Amino acid sequence: MSAETPVVTVSGLVVRRGRRTVLDGLDLTIGPGVTGLLGPSGCGKSTLMRALVGVQRTQGGAVDVLGLPAGSRALRERIGYVTQAASVYDDLTVTENLRFFARVLGLGRAEVGAAVARVLDEVDLAEHRDALVGRLSGGQRSRVSLAVALLRRPDLLVLDEPTVGLDPVLRVDLWGLFHRLADGGTAVLVSSHVMDEAERCDRLLLMREGAVIADETPAAIKDAAGAATVEEAFLSLVGGAR
Ligand SMILES: Nc1ncnc2c1ncn2[C@@H]1O[C@H](COP(=O)(O)OP(=O)(O)OP(=O)(O)O)[C@@H](O)[C@H]1O
């Protein structure tokens, strides 16, 4: 996929959840590399991610992913999605979890061993392969969920706040991993409400109340606002929008 081809195109997206219009005519594109989706709690990041992976009912507009409408069957194996909720089994080992999910995801018996070995290596968990997931640290558990999402070598990886609750060292490790995956050709979309993580993204989408208020590299966002940090830039953009 060329650098110019958007991996995701969202046009005029409207999503209501309950009585609230969470996204009201949202337009954006997402390209290759690591894109950060940042904004305050409740601004609609998870809702947008759900729409991209095709699990969110929408009331208008269009979402295209890898050239297909979001939710298309053909996209299932091309998108990896890690939610905030734990999705792996505590009473199974890392390898048992991965082998189980590999089969659920439809990998052939002959492919499972190689796929499990590859993802263990990618998320740097090979030495914990026989540990029960329930005995792992928070950061290691997040990496098991991530490993599950990598089993099918996704073209797009959607990660909803993957660094929540992790200590700074683990967060840095995880961002290193996102960039390695992006270098390998997987477009990575990561949400966070921690503004200092923004600096680690190739590109940022800053959201506020269901709208994108900036869509640029971290450096360009800071330059435009004359700010030293993305957090300062965000606050100045929010101030300007009032
Ligand atoms: N199941 C639901 N039913 C009704 N409203 C919902 C539901 N889930 C979320 N919302 C509302 O939709 C809005 C956007 O929520 P969303 O989870 O997309 O935000 P977010 O930016 O991901 O927040 P956070 O950073 O806290 O995860 C919020 O106002 C929330 O209250």
The ligand as an ORCA input file, in Angstrom:
! r2SCAN-3c Opt
* xyz 0 1
  N     -23.039      1.564     25.676
  C     -23.240      2.865     25.687
  N     -24.492      3.388     25.741
  C     -24.699      4.699     25.745
  N     -23.708      5.607     25.704
  C     -22.460      5.169     25.656
  C     -22.155      3.774     25.645
  N     -20.815      3.650     25.600
  C     -20.304      4.892     25.567
  N     -21.286      5.798     25.604
  C     -21.111      7.263     25.586
  O     -20.487      7.614     24.378
  C     -19.548      8.684     24.588
  C     -18.218      8.320     23.982
  O     -17.684      7.180     24.636
  P     -16.324      6.509     24.163
  O     -16.194      5.253     24.965
  O     -16.296      6.410     22.693
  O     -15.271      7.595     24.626
  P     -13.692      7.486     24.791
  O     -13.154      8.737     24.187
  O     -13.199      6.209     24.241
  O     -13.509      7.515     26.348
  P     -12.428      6.779     27.293
  O     -11.120      7.452     27.040
  O     -12.959      7.068     28.667
  O     -12.459      5.317     26.950
  C     -19.499      8.917     26.100
  O     -20.267     10.048     26.362
  C     -20.159      7.705     26.679
  O     -20.853      8.037     27.843
*
